[in-house]
Amino acid sequence: MNQHNTNLSRRSILALGAAVAAAPVIGRAQAPGLVLTGGPIYTGLKDVQTVQAVAIQAGRFAYVGDLAGAKAAAPGGRVIDLGGSAAYPGFVDCHAHLTEIGLREMTLNLEGSASIVEVQSRLKAAAAQQPAGPLFGRGWIETHWPEHRFPTRADLDAVVADRPVMLERADGHAVVVNSKAIQLAGITASTPNPAGGEILRQAGGEPNGMFVDNAMDLVKTVFPKPDQAMKRQALGLADKLYCSRGWTGVHSMSVAQDELDILRGMAGQGTLRLRVDNFMDLDQADEVLRTGPTVDPTGRVHLRGIKLYADGALGSRGAALLAPYSDKPGSVGLEVMSHDTIVGAMQKAKAVNAQVATHAIGDRGNRNTLNAIAEVLGSGHNDRRWRIEHSQILSLEDLPRFAAMGVIASMQPSHAIGDLYFAPARLGPDRLKGAYAWKSLLASGAVVCGGTDAPVEKGDPLIEYYAACYRHALNGFAGPDWGLDEAVSRAQALNLFTGAAAYGIFSEKELGSIEVGKRADVSVFSKDLMTVDPAEIPKAKATLTIVDGQVAHQG
């Protein structure tokens, strides 16, 4: 795309002007609005790629075109000079866990730990700051560590032995705990693996401290759950953090009812900046399975549907595979929910027209999910817009089924540039052909929307955009098995977080592009993502975030 293509054709200008005059959502007598200019403004449209200026009135785009027209459409409005920064339709994280993002900021954050030794060092510092009570942390991932293994209870005991410690892996599908936590939970060598979970063991069958997927529930009972005050603080922190990174909205996954209530309260008080679309955990889904989708009076908090789990994660070998793991031949992963549970929940969602978002990472997990959807909705195309979250490893024969059935692939580009350090060993070369296959899915006609899975990942739109269109690690490395041919174009990468994000929640008439009459959500970054050298993309900063025409972040 040409960043200097800022002039619309006369026909386009007239069409936009006529739309302004006709749009009932824009009132000429309204309070002064905003005018954005001074940098490339990407509309997200194919026919009009960039414009010189936009006008915002009453929370919606009132004019899209040249500067004179924008000023005329917002008389007396505040003019914001972008100073060369580039503006885009509001970026939306299509898969994140909003409460947990905030809690990560409030507890021991192990993100970026380079070794077990560093985890121990951070744990020691946290124990000194909190001299009593259980200790909880999150964010470690062992795939780059020099020890080349998971941490164990012995590693934690060496630092803290007198009170329970639980450190959650970055993917949220495994934890390591110390001996005190195992003792308090009453877990011994004779404790069986629960359905959909695994207790990793040392010689003699004693737990070694690692608990995967549903086995995590055995030890989590020892640790207090976040109370209302903590969740309220966490959601406030996450809201502020996400706006500062340039996000205007988030599809929040695995939400609890009390978290939904807190968000509604924040919106009603005018303290919620983000637009939040919620998919509820199945055991918290009574409201949505009774009412179907709803929205709060402010229009900021939507209740969309339910979140299900077909399997675990690849890094902890919980992803359900059709054939055994290449680096653990005795394992094919875990099915976290039974087929009957998934189908039963889908049938309830269908009855109230709620969306279903199902976590599936392995090729067996994805096939099982597609089969369950076909059982409930039929194998033909439908417009329910049910989603598979991650859609990470696909059998090549299953890949065309997304487009054929109308199933949305909700994917996280950063997973590829992190997982591909270890995915070749987990999967072998043949299965990598259907792994992180964004471009192949798009070519098949499927809708792919983009997210982060934060706090599994950092939650940065610039890292996700970079990963989607460049598919290299942040240090520039790309291994021979990284499938660089699955990188998408920059326009396609933009659409993952804008147009496709809106489509993924039935909001394409309101969001996803800069068009007259649509809600004025805008993300502005210091570098032009469409033209800058790929290595510069993650170095950009969010300079302005606008949601519903209101400045949510400026810096």
C-alpha positions in Angstrom: 0.0 0.0 0.0 1.2 3.5 -0.7 1.2 5.7 2.4 1.1 8.8 0.2 -2.2 7.8 -1.5 -4.1 10.3 0.6 -6.4 11.7 -2.1 -9.8 10.2 -2.7 -11.5 10.2 -6.1 -14.2 12.9 -6.6 -16.8 10.1 -6.7 -15.6 8.7 -3.3 -15.6 12.1 -1.7 -19.2 12.7 -2.9 -20.3 9.3 -1.7 -18.8 9.9 1.7 -20.3 13.4 1.9 -23.7 12.1 1.0 -23.4 9.4 3.7 -22.6 12.1 6.3 -25.7 14.0 5.3 -27.9 10.9 5.4 -26.4 9.2 8.5 -28.9 9.5 11.4 -26.2 8.8 13.9 -24.5 12.1 13.2 -26.1 15.2 14.4 -24.8 18.6 13.1 -25.9 20.3 16.3 -23.9 18.0 18.5 -20.9 19.1 20.7 -17.6 19.7 18.8 -15.9 16.5 17.9 -12.4 15.5 16.8 -10.4 15.8 13.6 -7.4 13.5 13.0 -4.8 14.5 10.4 -1.0 14.7 10.0 -0.1 11.2 9.2 -1.3 8.3 7.0 -4.8 7.1 8.0 -5.5 3.6 6.8 -9.2 3.0 6.4 -9.1 -0.8 6.2 -11.0 -0.7 2.9 -9.8 -2.1 -0.3 -11.0 0.8 -2.6 -9.9 3.7 -0.4 -6.7 2.7 1.4 -5.6 5.9 3.0 -7.0 9.4 3.6 -5.7 12.7 4.8 -8.2 13.3 7.6 -11.2 12.0 9.5 -13.8 13.8 11.5 -15.5 12.3 14.6 -18.8 13.4 16.0 -20.9 11.8 18.7 -18.7 8.8 18.9 -18.8 7.9 15.2 -16.9 8.8 12.0 -18.6 11.8 10.5 -16.3 12.3 7.5 -13.4 10.4 5.9 -11.4 12.2 3.2 -9.5 15.5 2.9 -8.7 17.9 5.7 -11.0 20.7 4.6 -14.0 18.3 4.5 -13.1 16.9 7.9 -13.0 20.3 9.5 -16.3 21.2 7.9 -17.8 18.0 9.3 -16.7 18.8 12.8 -16.9 22.6 13.2 -15.0 23.8 16.2 -13.7 20.3 16.9 -10.4 19.5 18.4 -7.7 18.9 15.8 -5.2 16.2 16.7 -2.0 16.3 14.7 -0.7 12.8 14.4 2.8 14.1 13.9 3.6 11.5 11.3 2.2 8.6 13.2 -0.1 6.2 11.3 -3.7 5.6 12.2 -5.7 2.4 11.7 -9.2 1.1 12.5 -9.2 0.1 16.2 -7.0 -3.0 16.8 -8.9 -5.7 18.7 -7.4 -8.6 20.6 -9.6 -11.5 19.5 -8.5 -13.8 22.3 -7.2 -12.8 25.7 -8.0 -13.3 29.4 -8.6 -9.8 30.7 -8.7 -10.5 34.5 -5.6 -12.7 34.3 -3.7 -9.9 32.4 -4.3 -7.6 35.3 -3.5 -10.3 37.9 -0.1 -10.9 36.1 0.7 -7.3 36.9 -0.2 -7.9 40.6 1.5 -11.2 41.3 5.0 -12.7 40.7 5.5 -12.2 37.0 7.9 -14.9 35.6 7.6 -13.7 32.0 11.0 -13.8 30.3 12.7 -16.0 32.9 15.8 -17.4 31.2 16.4 -20.5 33.3 15.3 -22.4 36.4 18.0 -20.5 38.3 16.3 -17.2 37.3 12.9 -18.5 38.4 14.4 -19.4 41.7 15.9 -16.0 42.0 12.6 -14.2 41.3 10.8 -16.5 43.7 13.3 -15.8 46.4 12.8 -12.0 45.9 9.0 -12.4 46.0 9.2 -14.5 49.2 11.2 -11.7 50.8 8.6 -9.1 49.9 5.7 -11.4 51.1 7.1 -13.1 54.2 4.0 -15.1 55.0 1.2 -16.9 53.2 1.0 -18.9 49.9 3.0 -17.6 46.9 1.7 -17.6 43.4 3.4 -16.7 40.1 2.9 -17.1 36.4 4.6 -16.8 33.1 7.5 -19.2 32.9 8.2 -21.3 29.8 11.0 -23.8 29.7 11.6 -24.2 26.0 14.6 -21.9 25.9 16.1 -22.8 29.2 19.6 -24.3 29.5 18.3 -27.0 31.8 16.1 -28.4 29.0 13.4 -29.6 31.4 10.3 -28.6 33.4 10.9 -27.2 36.9 10.2 -29.6 39.8 9.1 -29.5 43.4 12.8 -29.8 44.4 13.6 -26.6 42.5 11.0 -24.7 44.5 11.8 -26.4 47.8 15.3 -25.2 47.5 14.0 -21.6 47.8 10.7 -21.9 49.8 9.8 -25.0 51.7 7.7 -23.9 54.6 4.6 -22.6 52.7 2.8 -23.5 49.5 4.2 -22.2 46.2 2.5 -22.5 42.8 4.0 -21.2 39.6 1.9 -21.4 36.5 3.4 -22.1 33.0 2.8 -19.2 30.5 0.2 -21.2 28.6 -2.0 -21.7 31.7 -2.1 -25.4 31.1 0.4 -26.6 33.7 1.7 -25.6 37.1 4.7 -26.5 39.2 4.2 -26.6 43.0 6.5 -27.2 46.0 6.3 -30.2 48.4 4.4 -28.1 51.0 1.5 -27.6 48.5 1.5 -31.3 47.5 1.4 -32.3 51.2 -1.5 -29.9 52.0 -3.4 -31.1 48.9 -3.0 -34.7 50.1 -1.5 -36.0 46.8 0.6 -39.1 47.0 2.0 -41.7 44.7 -1.3 -43.5 44.7 -3.3 -40.5 43.6 -4.6 -41.3 40.1 -4.5 -39.0 37.1 -7.9 -37.2 36.7 -9.7 -37.3 33.4 -8.2 -34.8 31.1 -5.1 -34.2 33.3 -1.7 -35.7 34.2 0.4 -35.7 37.3 4.1 -35.9 36.3 6.0 -38.3 38.5 9.5 -39.0 39.7 11.0 -42.4 40.5 8.6 -44.4 42.7 5.5 -42.7 41.4 5.6 -39.7 43.7 4.5 -36.4 42.1 7.5 -34.4 40.9 5.6 -31.1 41.3 4.3 -30.7 37.7 0.5 -30.9 37.2 -1.0 -30.6 33.6 -4.4 -29.4 32.6 -7.2 -30.9 34.7 -4.7 -32.2 37.2 -4.0 -28.6 38.2 -7.3 -28.6 40.1 -5.9 -31.0 42.6 -3.4 -28.5 43.9 -5.2 -25.2 43.2 -7.5 -25.9 46.2 -4.6 -25.1 48.5 -4.4 -21.5 47.2 -6.9 -18.8 47.8 -8.9 -17.5 44.8 -8.7 -13.8 43.9 -11.5 -12.0 45.7 -13.7 -9.3 44.3 -11.4 -6.5 45.3 -8.4 -8.2 43.5 -10.5 -8.8 40.4 -11.7 -5.3 40.3 -8.2 -4.0 40.6 -6.9 -6.5 38.0 -9.6 -5.5 35.4 -8.7 -1.8 36.0 -5.0 -2.4 35.4 -5.7 -4.6 32.3 -8.0 -1.9 30.9 -5.4 0.8 31.3 -2.5 -1.4 30.1 -4.4 -2.5 26.9 -5.4 1.0 25.9 -1.7 2.1 26.4 -0.7 -0.6 23.9 -3.2 0.6 21.2 -6.0 -1.9 21.7 -9.5 -0.6 21.5 -11.3 -3.9 22.3 -10.8 -7.4 23.5 -12.7 -10.7 23.1 -12.2 -11.9 26.7 -12.2 -15.7 27.1 -13.1 -18.0 30.0 -14.9 -15.2 31.9 -16.6 -15.7 35.3 -19.9 -14.2 36.2 -18.5 -11.9 38.8 -15.9 -10.6 36.4 -18.7 -9.8 33.9 -20.6 -8.0 36.6 -17.5 -5.9 37.5 -17.0 -4.9 33.9 -20.6 -3.9 33.6 -20.2 -1.8 36.7 -17.0 -0.1 35.4 -18.8 0.7 32.1 -21.8 2.2 34.0 -19.4 4.4 36.0 -17.6 5.5 32.9 -14.2 4.0 34.0 -14.0 1.2 31.3 -12.0 2.4 28.3 -12.0 -0.8 26.3 -14.8 -2.5 24.4 -15.1 -6.0 25.9 -16.9 -9.0 24.3 -17.2 -11.8 26.8 -17.2 -15.6 26.3 -18.1 -17.3 29.6 -16.5 -20.4 31.2 -19.0 -23.3 30.9 -19.6 -23.4 34.7 -20.2 -19.7 34.7 -22.5 -19.6 31.6 -26.0 -19.7 33.2 -26.9 -16.2 32.1 -25.8 -16.4 28.5 -27.4 -19.9 28.1 -30.6 -18.4 29.4 -30.7 -15.1 27.7 -28.4 -15.5 24.7 -26.2 -12.6 23.6 -26.8 -9.2 25.4 -25.1 -5.8 25.7 -25.0 -3.4 28.6 -26.6 0.1 28.3 -23.3 1.8 27.5 -22.6 -0.5 24.5 -19.1 -1.3 25.9 -19.7 -4.8 27.5 -21.2 -7.5 25.3 -22.1 -11.0 26.5 -21.5 -13.1 23.4 -21.3 -16.8 24.3 -19.4 -19.7 25.9 -15.9 -21.0 26.0 -15.2 -24.7 25.8 -12.0 -26.8 25.9 -11.2 -29.6 23.5 -7.6 -30.3 24.7 -4.6 -28.8 26.4 -1.5 -27.0 25.1 1.4 -28.1 22.9 4.2 -27.0 25.2 3.0 -29.1 28.1 2.1 -31.9 25.7 -1.5 -31.7 26.5 -2.6 -30.8 22.9 -4.6 -33.8 21.6 -2.8 -35.3 18.6 -4.0 -37.9 16.1 -0.6 -39.7 16.4 1.8 -39.7 19.4 4.2 -36.9 20.1 7.4 -37.2 18.2 9.4 -36.4 21.4 7.2 -38.5 23.7 5.9 -41.6 21.8 3.7 -42.8 24.6 1.5 -39.7 24.7 -1.2 -38.4 22.3 -2.2 -35.5 24.6 -5.4 -34.9 26.6 -9.1 -34.4 25.9 -10.0 -31.9 28.6 -13.8 -32.0 28.0 -15.7 -35.1 26.9 -17.4 -35.2 23.6 -20.8 -35.4 25.3 -20.1 -32.4 27.4 -19.0 -30.3 24.4 -21.9 -31.4 22.3 -24.4 -30.8 25.1 -23.1 -27.3 25.7 -23.2 -26.5 22.0 -26.8 -27.6 21.8 -27.7 -25.3 24.6 -25.8 -22.4 22.9 -27.6 -23.1 19.6 -31.0 -22.9 21.3 -30.4 -19.2 22.4 -28.2 -18.2 19.4 -25.1 -17.8 21.6 -21.7 -18.1 20.0 -19.4 -21.0 20.9 -15.6 -20.5 21.2 -13.7 -23.8 21.6 -10.1 -24.1 22.6 -8.4 -26.6 20.3 -4.7 -26.8 19.6 -3.8 -30.4 18.5 -4.9 -31.9 15.2 -7.2 -34.4 17.1 -8.5 -31.6 19.2 -9.4 -29.5 16.1 -10.9 -32.5 14.3 -13.0 -33.4 17.3 -14.3 -29.8 17.6 -15.2 -29.7 13.9 -17.0 -33.0 14.2 -18.9 -31.7 17.3 -19.9 -28.6 15.4 -21.1 -30.6 12.5 -23.1 -32.9 14.8 -24.9 -29.8 16.2 -25.1 -27.5 13.2 -24.6 -29.8 10.3 -21.6 -30.1 8.0 -22.7 -27.3 5.6 -22.0 -23.6 5.8 -23.8 -21.6 8.4 -23.6 -18.1 9.8 -23.5 -18.9 13.5 -19.9 -17.7 13.5 -18.8 -20.3 16.0 -15.0 -20.2 16.5 -12.1 -22.5 17.2 -9.7 -20.7 19.4 -6.0 -21.3 18.4 -6.7 -23.7 15.5 -3.0 -24.3 15.8 -2.2 -27.8 14.4 -4.5 -29.0 11.6 -4.6 -32.2 9.6 -4.4 -31.0 6.0 -7.7 -32.8 5.2 -9.5 -30.8 8.0 -8.2 -27.4 6.9 -10.8 -26.8 4.2 -13.6 -27.6 6.7 -13.3 -24.2 8.3 -14.5 -22.4 5.2 -16.9 -25.1 4.2 -18.7 -24.9 7.6 -18.3 -21.2 8.3 -16.1 -21.8 11.4 -13.9 -18.9 12.3 -10.2 -19.7 13.1 -9.3 -17.4 16.0 -5.5 -17.6 16.0 -2.6 -15.9 17.8 0.4 -15.2 15.5 2.9 -14.8 18.4 2.4 -18.5 19.3 4.1 -19.4 16.1 7.3 -17.4 16.6 7.6 -18.8 20.1 6.4 -22.3 19.7 8.4 -23.0 16.6 11.5 -23.3 18.8 10.1 -26.6 20.1 7.2 -27.5 17.8 9.4 -29.4 15.3 10.5 -31.7 18.1 6.9 -32.2 19.4 5.3 -32.7 16.0 7.9 -33.8 13.4 8.1 -32.4 9.9 4.9 -33.8 8.4 2.5 -32.3 11.0 4.2 -28.9 10.7 2.7 -28.5 7.3 -0.7 -27.8 8.9 0.6 -25.8 11.9 0.0 -22.1 12.4 -1.4 -22.2 8.8 -2.8 -18.6 8.6 -2.2 -18.1 4.9 -3.5 -21.5 3.9 -6.7 -21.0 5.9 -7.3 -17.6 4.3 -6.6 -19.0 0.9 -9.2 -21.7 1.5 -11.8 -19.0 2.2 -11.9 -19.2 5.9 -12.2 -16.2 8.2 -9.1 -15.8 10.5 -9.1 -13.3 13.3 -6.1 -12.5 15.4 -5.4 -12.4 19.1 -2.7 -12.8 21.7 -3.9 -15.3 24.3 -2.4 -12.9 26.9 -1.3 -13.4 29.6 0.1 -16.5 27.8 1.8 -14.0 25.5 2.6 -10.3 26.3 -0.5 -8.9 24.7 1.2 -6.5 22.3 -0.6 -5.7 19.0 2.8 -4.8 17.4 4.3 -8.2 18.2 1.2 -10.0 16.8 1.2 -7.9 13.6 4.9 -8.5 13.2 4.5 -12.3 13.7 1.6 -12.5 11.2 3.4 -10.7 8.3 7.0 -11.7 9.0 6.9 -14.9 11.0 10.4 -14.5 12.5 11.3 -14.5 16.2 11.7 -11.1 17.7 15.5 -11.4 17.4 15.1 -12.0 13.6 15.7 -15.7 13.7 13.7 -18.1 11.6 14.5 -21.8 11.6 14.2 -24.1 8.6 10.9 -25.5 9.8 9.1 -22.2 10.5 6.9 -22.3 7.5 7.7 -18.8 6.3 5.3 -19.3 3.3 2.4 -19.1 5.9 3.2 -15.5 6.6 0.4 -13.2 5.4 0.5 -9.8 3.6 0.5 -6.6 5.7 -3.1 -5.9 4.6 -4.1 -9.3 5.6 -2.3 -8.9 9.0 -4.2 -5.6 9.6 -7.5 -7.3 8.8 -6.9 -10.0 11.4 -7.2 -7.4 14.1 -9.8 -5.1 12.5 -12.2 -6.3 9.9 -12.1 -10.0 10.8 -12.2 -9.1 14.5 -15.4 -7.3 14.0 -16.8 -10.1 11.9 -15.9 -12.6 14.6 -18.5 -10.9 17.0 -21.2 -9.9 14.4 -20.0 -6.3 14.5 -18.8 -5.6 11.0 -21.5 -3.0 10.4 -20.3 -1.1 13.5 -16.6 -1.7 13.7 -13.5 -2.9 11.8 -12.9 0.0 9.3 -12.8 3.7 9.2 -16.1 4.5 7.4 -18.7 7.2 7.9 -21.3 6.1 10.4 -19.2 3.4 12.1 -18.1 3.7 15.7 -15.0 5.8 16.0 -12.4 3.3 17.3 -8.8 4.3 16.2 -5.4 2.9 16.9 -2.4 5.1 16.2 1.2 3.9 16.2 4.5 5.8 15.9 5.6 3.9 12.8 3.7 3.1 9.6 3.2 -0.7 9.9 2.3 -1.0 6.3 5.7 0.2 5.0 8.3 0.2 7.7 11.0 -2.5 7.7 9.7 -5.6 9.5 12.3 -5.4 12.3 11.0 -1.9 13.2 7.4 -3.0 13.7 7.8 -4.2 17.3 9.8 -1.1 18.2 6.8 1.2 17.5 4.7 2.8 20.2 1.0 3.4 20.6 0.7 7.2 20.5 -3.1 7.5 20.5 -6.0 5.2 21.3 -9.6 6.3 20.6 -12.7 4.3 21.6 -16.2 5.5 20.7 -14.6 8.9 19.8 -13.1 9.3 23.2 -9.4 9.5 23.8 -8.5 6.4 25.9 -4.7 6.9 25.7 -2.4 9.5 24.4 1.3 9.4 24.8 
